[in-house]
């Protein structure tokens, strides 16, 4: 049985048979994902926009609607989905079918690097051949993502959500493995800087021919004690981004401190406080995802 690489091996492994391994993994990848009906990537060119919290809450919202859901955390240096879905440092099992993902809240199947490290573990250090860490990091990250997809026994899923770390290079690596995901959710905030940075990712997705891309606007407003919403930003970069890209805006999620606090504690707000404005917006986004891909085989 093939041994799944551990945390500290990802950045240091070098193998002269890399081409053969990649071809073998591509075959396994196609076979593994044959049981997944829909693949949705949650991406952004910018950090700090709330992608992981949105991924965790969407996974739970879809599961609450009766879907079989998997969530893959593609962030190797700052993984967080394990904690958000209440499986951090849960033991991973393995059988003849591959590595078994951990089972999180409401049955969501989770794979994340934080299932393979302890709180005291140091970050990955990218030391490739001849000290060329930046090139080697891309190779190692792509290899790890390929393994998470191809070597994990996801089983039959209605949805596999992939939470990518920020950066257009990470989007390119995902599209190298899955050229046409069913859906890409492009997460941004209304700030002018976010519009510019996320706009680069939007152009990449358009040039790559991804069939369905939707904008998710996070932290668009705050709700006061009376229930009234007020904008958080003076400029509406979301509307401008939508106009620049022609991608539709599927959700506007108000700022709610409880989203981060509850989700970080492994109790996503869509289930723990479903009456809040943020939870309603996230639940509505999950329903829109289902409706848009209702006819998927």
N, C-alpha and C positions, 0 to 999 in steps of 0.2 A: 504494500500500500504506500502511496506517495506521502511523504512527510511534509506537512504544512510548515513554512518557515516561521520562525519566531521573531519577536520584535527587533532584537538587536542584530539579527542576521540580514534584515532587509537592505541596510545601507552598505554592507560590507561584502556581499556575495559577488564573486566574479567567476564565470564559468565559460570555458571555451566552447561548450555546446549550446551557446545561447540561442542560435538560430533554430536548432532542432527543438529546443524547449518552447520557443515562441510559437512555432508551427503546431506543436502538440497542444499547447494551451489554447490556441485559436479553435482547434477542433473541439476541445473540451468545453470551451466557452459557448460555442454554438449549441452543443448538446445540452449544457446546463441551463441555458436561458430558454430552451424550447418549452419549458413548463411555465414560463412567465408571460402572462397575457399583455401587460403594459409596463413599459419602462419610462419613468419620469425622472429627469435630472433637475436638481435645484442648484442654480449657478448664479454667479455674479462676478463682475470684474473687480469688485471692491470688497474689502473686509469690513466687518462691523455692521453689516446690514441685517443680520438676524437670520441667515440662511438655515443654520442648524435648528434653531427653535421652530422655524416654519416647517422644516422637514419633519421634526418629531411630532409636531401637532397635526400635520397633514396625515402622517402615518396612523396616528391614533384615530383621527376623524374618519378616515377610510375604513379602519378596522371596526369602528362603532357602527358603520353602515353595513357591516357584514362581509367586507372584503378580506381576502387573505393577503397580508401585506408584509413585505420585507423592506428593511432600511439599511443601506450601506453607507458607512462613513468613510469617504475617500481621503480625509485629512489625516496624514500620518504624524505630523508634528503637534497638532492641536486637536486630537479627537475628542468629541463630546457627546455623540449620539448614545453611547452606552450608558452614560450617566442620565441623560435626558429621558431615556426609555427604561430606566431602572434595571440595567443589567451590567453596570460597570464592574469589571474584574470577575464576572461570572465565568466559571470554567467552560472551556470549549470542548465538545466531544468530537469523536471521529469514528466513522464506521466505513464499510466498504463503499459507501456512496460519496464520501468526502467529509469535510469538516462541517459539523452541524452548527448553524448559527444559534446564538442565545435567544431565548424567548423572553421578550419584554412585556410591558403593560399591554393588556388587551390582545395578547397573542402575537404582537408584531415580532417578526424574526429579525435579529440585529446582528450585523457584523461590523466591528470597529476595532481599530488598533488599541483602544483603551481596554479591550478585553484581554490583551496580551501583555499588559504592563502594570507595574505597581506605582503607587503615588510617588515613590522616590526615584523612579527611573528617569535618567537624563534624556533630553531630546535626541532625536536622530542626528548623527553627524555624517555628512555626505563626503566620504573620502574615497574617491574613485582612483582609477589608474593615473599615475603621474600627478596626483593631487588635483585633478580637474574635477572639483566637487560639483560645480554647477551643471556640467553635462551629465555627470554620473547621477546626480539627484533626479534629473528628468527620467533617465533610464530606469532607476530603481523605483521611482514612484509609479511609472507605467507598469513595471513588472508586478508591483504589489497590488495595484488596482486590478490587473489581469487575474492575479491569483484570487483576490476577493470575489471576483465574478465567476471564475471558472472552477475553482476548487472548493467552493462552499456549496453544500447540499441545500440549496434554497427550496427545493420541492416545487409543488404547484402553487403559484402565486397569481393573484389578480393584479397586484401592483408591486413593482420594485422601485423604491425611491432611492436615488443616489445623490448624496450631499457632497458637492465638490468644494474644495477650498478655493479661495479667490484667485483670480488670474486667468487670462485668456489661454495661457499655456496648458492649464489643467483642463480646460474645455477641449482643446485640441487633442489631448491625450485620451480623453473619454471618447471623442468621435473617432479616434483611430481604432478603438475597440468596438464601439457601437455607432456606426456611421449615421444611423437614422433612428434615434430614440423616438418613442411615440410622442413625447412631450418634453419640452424644456421650459421650466419656470425661471424667468430672469428676475432676480430680486434686486430691488433698488430702494432708495429713499428719495424724497422730493428735493434734496439738496442739489445745487448746481454742479458741485464736484462729482457727486454720484452719477449724475446724468452723463458727464463727460467720460468717466471711467467705465461705467457700465455700457455706454454707447459703443465702446470698442468691442466688447463681448457680443453685443447685438449685431454688429457688422460681421463678425466672424461667423455667427450662427446663420446669418442670411447667406453669406458666401458659401457656407458648407451645405446649404440646401436642406437644413433641418425642417421637416414638414410642418411642425406645429410649435410655435414659441409664443408664450404669453408673459406679460409683465406683471409682477407682484410688487406693489408699492407698500413698503413697510414703514411704520412710524409716521404716518401721514398727518396725524392730528392727536390731540389729547382730549380726554373727556373730563369736564369739570364736575363738581359735586352735584350740579343740577341735571347732569346727563347731556349737556350741550357739548358739541365738538368744536375745537379751535385748532387752526393750522399750527404745526410746529416749525415750518419753514416759511420764509417770506416769499420765496419763489417756488413755482410748481414745476420742478424738473421732470416729474413723471409725465405730465401732459406733453412737455416738449420732447421727451424721449419717445413717447408713443407716436408723436407726429413725425419725428425723424426716421423712425424704423418701420412704421405701419404695423407694429405688433400691438395686439389688443391688451388693454389693462384688465386683468381678470379679478384683481382684488386690491382694495385699499384698507390696510390694517392699521387701526389707530394705536398709538403708543399706550401701553398698559404695563406698569411696573410688574404686575403679577405674572405676565407672560414669562419673563426671564426667571423670576424667583421660583415659580412653580415648576416650570419646565426643567430648570437646572436641578431641582430636587427630585426629578423623576415622576412628576405629576403634571403632565401637560394640561394647559388651561382649557382645552376643548372638552376635557372630561371632568376636571376638578372645579371649574367655574364657567360652565357653558353659557351662563346668562350674560357674561360680559361682552362688550362691543367687540373686543379683539377675538374672543372665542367664536362669536357669531360670524365675523368676517372670515375666519379660518375655516369654519364649517361650511360656509357658502362656497369658498374656493374649492374645497374637497368635492362638493356636489357638482360644481362646474367642470371639474376634471372628469368626473364620472360621466356627466352628460355629453361632454365633447368627444369622449372615446367610447361611447356606449356600444358602437357597432364593431369595436375591435374584436378579432376572432378569439 
